[in-house]
């Protein structure tokens, strides 16, 4: 069997002795076409490396791309606003909120058609033949198990037997976890998994204390990642290139932070910009504000009391400020529904 590792440590690496391909869910993540749907923050496990924020972890909260939603209808509307072509269901564990997960999967397929791709992350602890079958029938196309023990990998066989979902495994990788990763790949392939994803271990505020207590430190060259994670991944990929018949994909933290999220924000900014806003290459929108109590509303959109939103043209804004009194500003924000948080606010004088 021919062995190989292809790709870039900054974007993606693929290894395997046979066919090399990324899961469909990853294909859509690259151009930022997947909506990240946080189904619930409740989870049966307490992984020391969990990067979920304290405001979410353990709480039954619901988000689409970091926008808080309170119903399936609101979630579908937000997916439509950003123009996503697929969704990833994550948490917590989406299977803990099974009713919400199933209802949302059905609603997304009904709204956007059978080609709208859905993949779901779960430890598999709550997976049963009946629930897995229901997920498949509701429209979940791909399931990724995050095992906290090798015993949970039997859910792979279960999913293959009872559903037509694409089935894979996704785990983090860091120094000292190489042998565990190799065992997971071997057992996952034996049980019928189609792929394994290795995520570069992130070190962020929610997990930093637990990671540092175990001797991990931030990589000075690869910000917000555990030092040595890339080297650990390369060791596992080298093994996979000689021994694995399924593709093993390494996803670097820099890809998720800069490329995936950046592309998703840029897509949203261009799609959702109001007539007076200008999208930027950074995935933000920029507009002008005339803050005046005497300017007539017909000049622009009254986006807040005594504030007119206008194109970000300094000459126009200063002219109107001199005519009607008030202050002129250039404002830049993320393309969320409420345009918060504000990235930049600059007074024009």
C-alpha positions as CSV (number, residue, x, y, z in Angstrom):
1,X,0.0,0.0,0.0
2,X,1.3,3.5,-0.9
3,X,1.7,5.8,2.1
4,X,1.5,9.6,2.0
5,X,0.8,12.8,3.9
6,X,-0.5,15.7,1.9
7,X,-1.5,19.3,2.7
8,X,-0.3,22.1,4.9
9,X,0.1,22.4,8.6
10,X,-1.6,25.8,8.4
11,X,-4.7,24.5,6.6
12,X,-5.0,20.8,6.7
13,X,-3.0,17.5,6.6
14,X,-4.3,14.2,5.3
15,X,-2.8,10.8,5.7
16,X,-3.7,7.3,4.9
17,X,-2.5,4.3,2.8
18,X,-5.5,4.3,0.4
19,X,-8.0,7.0,-0.6
20,X,-7.3,10.5,0.8
21,X,-10.3,12.8,1.1
22,X,-12.0,15.0,3.7
23,X,-15.4,14.4,5.1
24,X,-18.2,16.4,3.4
25,X,-18.7,18.5,6.5
26,X,-15.1,19.6,6.4
27,X,-15.4,20.4,2.7
28,X,-18.1,23.0,3.5
29,X,-16.2,24.3,6.5
30,X,-13.2,25.4,4.4
31,X,-15.2,28.1,2.5
32,X,-17.2,29.1,5.6
33,X,-20.4,27.6,4.3
34,X,-21.4,25.7,7.4
35,X,-23.4,27.3,10.2
36,X,-22.1,26.2,13.6
37,X,-25.1,25.3,15.7
38,X,-24.6,24.9,19.4
39,X,-27.5,22.8,20.4
40,X,-27.0,22.7,24.2
41,X,-24.2,23.2,26.7
42,X,-25.2,20.1,28.7
43,X,-22.8,17.2,28.5
44,X,-22.3,13.8,30.2
45,X,-18.5,14.1,30.2
46,X,-16.0,16.5,31.7
47,X,-13.1,16.5,29.4
48,X,-10.2,18.5,30.8
49,X,-9.4,20.0,27.4
50,X,-13.0,21.3,26.7
51,X,-12.8,24.7,25.1
52,X,-16.5,25.6,25.6
53,X,-17.0,28.9,27.5
54,X,-18.2,28.9,31.0
55,X,-21.3,30.8,30.0
56,X,-22.3,27.9,27.8
57,X,-20.9,24.7,29.4
58,X,-23.5,23.1,31.6
59,X,-26.3,25.4,30.5
60,X,-29.1,24.5,28.1
61,X,-28.4,27.3,25.7
62,X,-28.9,27.5,21.9
63,X,-26.7,29.4,19.4
64,X,-26.2,29.7,15.7
65,X,-22.7,31.1,14.9
66,X,-22.5,32.7,18.3
67,X,-25.9,34.4,17.9
68,X,-28.3,33.4,20.7
69,X,-31.5,31.9,19.5
70,X,-34.5,30.7,21.5
71,X,-36.4,28.4,19.1
72,X,-35.9,26.2,16.1
73,X,-37.7,28.8,13.9
74,X,-35.2,31.5,15.1
75,X,-32.3,29.1,14.3
76,X,-33.6,28.4,10.8
77,X,-34.0,32.2,10.2
78,X,-30.4,32.8,11.3
79,X,-29.1,30.1,9.0
80,X,-31.0,31.7,6.1
81,X,-29.6,35.1,7.0
82,X,-26.0,33.9,6.7
83,X,-26.6,31.9,3.6
84,X,-25.1,28.6,4.9
85,X,-25.2,25.5,2.8
86,X,-24.9,23.2,5.7
87,X,-24.8,23.0,9.5
88,X,-22.7,21.4,12.2
89,X,-24.6,20.4,15.4
90,X,-22.3,20.6,18.4
91,X,-22.4,21.3,22.2
92,X,-22.3,20.0,24.9
93,X,-23.8,16.9,23.4
94,X,-26.7,17.4,20.9
95,X,-28.1,14.0,21.8
96,X,-28.9,15.2,25.3
97,X,-31.4,17.6,23.6
98,X,-32.5,15.0,21.2
99,X,-36.0,16.5,20.6
100,X,-34.5,19.9,19.7
101,X,-31.9,18.2,17.5
102,X,-34.4,16.2,15.6
103,X,-36.8,19.0,15.1
104,X,-34.0,21.4,13.9
105,X,-32.7,18.8,11.5
106,X,-36.1,18.3,9.9
107,X,-36.7,22.0,9.8
108,X,-33.4,22.7,8.0
109,X,-34.0,20.0,5.4
110,X,-37.6,21.3,4.8
111,X,-36.4,24.9,4.5
112,X,-33.3,24.4,2.4
113,X,-33.7,21.1,0.7
114,X,-32.1,17.6,0.8
115,X,-28.8,19.0,-0.4
116,X,-28.3,21.0,2.8
117,X,-25.6,19.0,4.7
118,X,-25.8,18.4,8.4
119,X,-23.1,16.8,10.5
120,X,-23.3,16.2,14.2
121,X,-20.8,15.7,17.1
122,X,-21.5,13.5,20.0
123,X,-19.6,11.3,22.5
124,X,-22.0,8.6,21.6
125,X,-22.8,7.9,25.2
126,X,-26.5,8.5,24.6
127,X,-26.6,6.9,21.2
128,X,-29.1,4.0,20.7
129,X,-30.2,2.2,17.6
130,X,-33.6,4.0,17.8
131,X,-32.1,7.5,18.2
132,X,-29.5,7.0,15.6
133,X,-32.1,5.9,13.1
134,X,-34.2,8.9,14.0
135,X,-31.3,11.2,13.4
136,X,-30.8,9.7,9.9
137,X,-34.5,9.9,9.1
138,X,-34.6,13.6,10.3
139,X,-31.8,14.5,7.9
140,X,-28.5,14.2,9.7
141,X,-26.0,13.2,7.0
142,X,-22.8,12.7,9.0
143,X,-22.1,11.8,12.6
144,X,-18.8,12.3,14.3
145,X,-18.1,10.4,17.5
146,X,-15.8,11.9,20.2
147,X,-15.1,8.9,22.3
148,X,-13.9,9.3,25.9
149,X,-13.3,5.6,26.1
150,X,-12.6,2.9,23.5
151,X,-15.9,1.2,24.5
152,X,-17.9,4.1,23.1
153,X,-16.5,3.3,19.6
154,X,-19.0,0.4,19.3
155,X,-21.5,3.3,18.4
156,X,-19.7,3.4,15.0
157,X,-20.9,-0.2,14.2
158,X,-24.3,0.7,15.5
159,X,-24.6,3.8,13.3
160,X,-23.4,1.8,10.3
161,X,-25.9,-0.9,10.9
162,X,-29.0,1.2,11.5
163,X,-28.4,4.3,9.4
164,X,-27.1,5.6,6.1
165,X,-25.1,8.4,7.7
166,X,-21.4,8.9,7.0
167,X,-19.7,7.8,10.2
168,X,-16.4,9.1,11.6
169,X,-14.4,10.0,14.7
170,X,-13.1,13.3,15.9
171,X,-10.6,13.7,18.7
172,X,-8.0,16.3,19.9
173,X,-4.3,15.6,19.6
174,X,-1.5,16.9,21.9
175,X,1.8,15.6,23.3
176,X,1.2,12.4,25.3
177,X,-2.0,11.5,23.4
178,X,-0.3,9.9,20.4
179,X,-0.8,6.3,21.4
180,X,-4.4,7.0,22.3
181,X,-5.0,8.5,18.9
182,X,-3.4,5.5,17.2
183,X,-5.6,3.1,19.2
184,X,-8.7,5.2,18.3
185,X,-7.8,5.1,14.6
186,X,-7.2,1.4,14.6
187,X,-10.5,0.6,16.5
188,X,-12.5,3.1,14.5
189,X,-11.4,1.6,11.2
190,X,-12.1,-2.0,12.5
191,X,-15.6,-0.9,13.4
192,X,-16.3,0.6,10.0
193,X,-15.6,4.3,10.5
194,X,-15.0,6.2,7.2
195,X,-12.6,8.9,8.5
196,X,-10.9,10.2,11.6
197,X,-10.3,13.9,12.3
198,X,-7.5,15.1,14.6
199,X,-8.0,18.6,16.1
200,X,-5.0,20.5,17.2
201,X,-5.4,21.0,20.9
202,X,-6.4,24.6,21.7
203,X,-5.5,26.4,24.9
204,X,-8.0,29.1,25.6
205,X,-9.4,30.7,28.7
206,X,-12.0,28.0,29.6
207,X,-9.5,25.1,29.6
208,X,-6.1,26.9,30.2
209,X,-6.0,26.1,34.0
210,X,-6.7,22.4,33.5
211,X,-4.2,22.1,30.7
212,X,-1.4,24.0,32.5
213,X,-2.0,21.8,35.6
214,X,-1.1,18.9,33.4
215,X,2.1,20.5,32.1
216,X,0.8,21.8,28.8
217,X,1.8,25.3,27.7
218,X,0.9,27.6,24.8
219,X,3.0,27.3,21.7
220,X,4.9,30.6,21.2
221,X,4.7,30.2,17.4
222,X,1.2,28.9,17.0
223,X,-1.0,31.1,19.3
224,X,-3.8,29.5,21.3
225,X,-2.5,26.0,20.7
226,X,-0.8,23.6,23.0
227,X,2.9,23.5,22.4
228,X,3.9,20.3,20.6
229,X,0.4,19.4,19.3
230,X,1.5,19.7,15.7
231,X,4.5,17.5,16.3
232,X,2.2,14.9,18.0
233,X,-0.2,15.1,15.1
234,X,2.6,14.5,12.6
235,X,3.7,11.4,14.5
236,X,0.1,10.0,14.4
237,X,-0.2,10.9,10.7
238,X,3.0,9.2,9.8
239,X,1.7,6.1,11.5
240,X,-1.6,6.4,9.6
241,X,0.2,6.9,6.3
242,X,1.6,3.4,6.7
243,X,-1.2,1.6,8.5
244,X,-4.6,3.2,8.0
245,X,-6.9,2.4,5.2
246,X,-9.2,5.3,6.0
247,X,-8.3,9.0,5.7
248,X,-6.9,10.7,8.8
249,X,-7.3,14.5,8.7
250,X,-5.4,17.0,10.9
251,X,-7.3,20.3,11.4
252,X,-5.1,23.0,12.8
253,X,-6.5,25.6,15.2
254,X,-5.3,28.4,12.9
255,X,-7.5,27.1,10.2
256,X,-10.6,27.3,12.4
257,X,-9.8,30.6,13.9
258,X,-8.6,32.5,10.8
259,X,-9.8,30.7,7.6
260,X,-13.1,29.0,8.5
261,X,-14.4,31.7,10.8
262,X,-13.1,34.5,8.6
263,X,-14.7,33.0,5.5
264,X,-18.0,32.6,7.3
265,X,-18.0,36.2,8.5
266,X,-17.1,37.5,5.1
267,X,-19.9,35.5,3.5
268,X,-22.3,36.9,6.0
269,X,-21.1,40.5,5.7
270,X,-21.5,40.5,1.9
271,X,-24.9,38.8,2.1
272,X,-26.4,40.7,5.0
273,X,-25.0,44.3,4.5
274,X,-27.7,47.1,4.5
275,X,-27.6,49.6,1.7
276,X,-25.6,52.0,3.8
277,X,-23.0,49.5,4.9
278,X,-19.8,48.4,3.2
279,X,-18.5,44.9,3.8
280,X,-14.8,44.5,4.5
281,X,-12.3,41.7,3.7
282,X,-12.1,41.2,7.5
283,X,-15.7,40.0,7.6
284,X,-17.0,43.2,9.2
285,X,-19.4,45.9,8.0
286,X,-18.7,49.6,8.1
287,X,-21.2,52.5,8.1
288,X,-21.6,56.1,9.0
289,X,-23.6,57.7,11.8
290,X,-25.0,61.2,12.2
291,X,-25.9,61.7,15.8
292,X,-28.1,64.7,15.8
293,X,-31.5,65.7,17.3
294,X,-32.4,67.9,14.4
295,X,-31.5,66.0,11.3
296,X,-34.6,64.9,9.3
297,X,-35.1,61.1,9.2
298,X,-35.4,61.1,5.4
299,X,-31.6,61.6,5.1
300,X,-30.9,58.0,6.2
301,X,-32.1,55.2,8.4
302,X,-32.9,56.0,12.0
303,X,-31.0,53.1,13.5
304,X,-31.2,54.4,17.0
305,X,-33.0,57.4,18.6
306,X,-31.4,60.6,17.3
307,X,-29.0,58.6,15.2
308,X,-29.1,58.3,11.4
309,X,-27.2,55.5,9.7
310,X,-25.6,56.5,6.3
311,X,-22.8,55.3,4.0
312,X,-19.4,55.7,5.6
313,X,-18.4,58.7,3.5
314,X,-16.6,61.2,5.8
315,X,-17.3,64.2,3.5
316,X,-21.0,63.4,3.4
317,X,-21.2,62.9,7.2
318,X,-19.3,66.1,7.9
319,X,-21.5,68.1,5.5
320,X,-24.6,66.9,7.2
321,X,-23.2,67.5,10.6
322,X,-22.5,71.1,9.7
323,X,-26.0,71.6,8.2
324,X,-28.0,70.0,11.0
325,X,-25.7,70.0,14.0
326,X,-24.5,66.9,15.8
327,X,-21.5,64.5,15.5
328,X,-20.3,62.3,12.7
329,X,-18.9,58.8,13.2
330,X,-17.6,55.8,11.3
331,X,-18.6,52.5,12.9
332,X,-17.4,49.0,12.2
333,X,-19.0,45.9,13.6
334,X,-19.4,42.1,13.1
335,X,-22.3,41.2,10.8
336,X,-24.5,39.9,13.6
337,X,-28.2,40.7,13.5
338,X,-27.7,43.5,16.1
339,X,-24.3,44.5,14.7
340,X,-22.6,43.8,18.0
341,X,-19.9,43.8,19.1
342,X,-18.6,47.0,17.7
343,X,-15.0,46.6,16.5
344,X,-14.3,50.3,15.8
345,X,-16.0,53.7,16.5
346,X,-14.2,56.8,15.1
347,X,-15.4,60.3,15.4
348,X,-15.0,62.3,12.2
349,X,-13.9,66.0,12.7
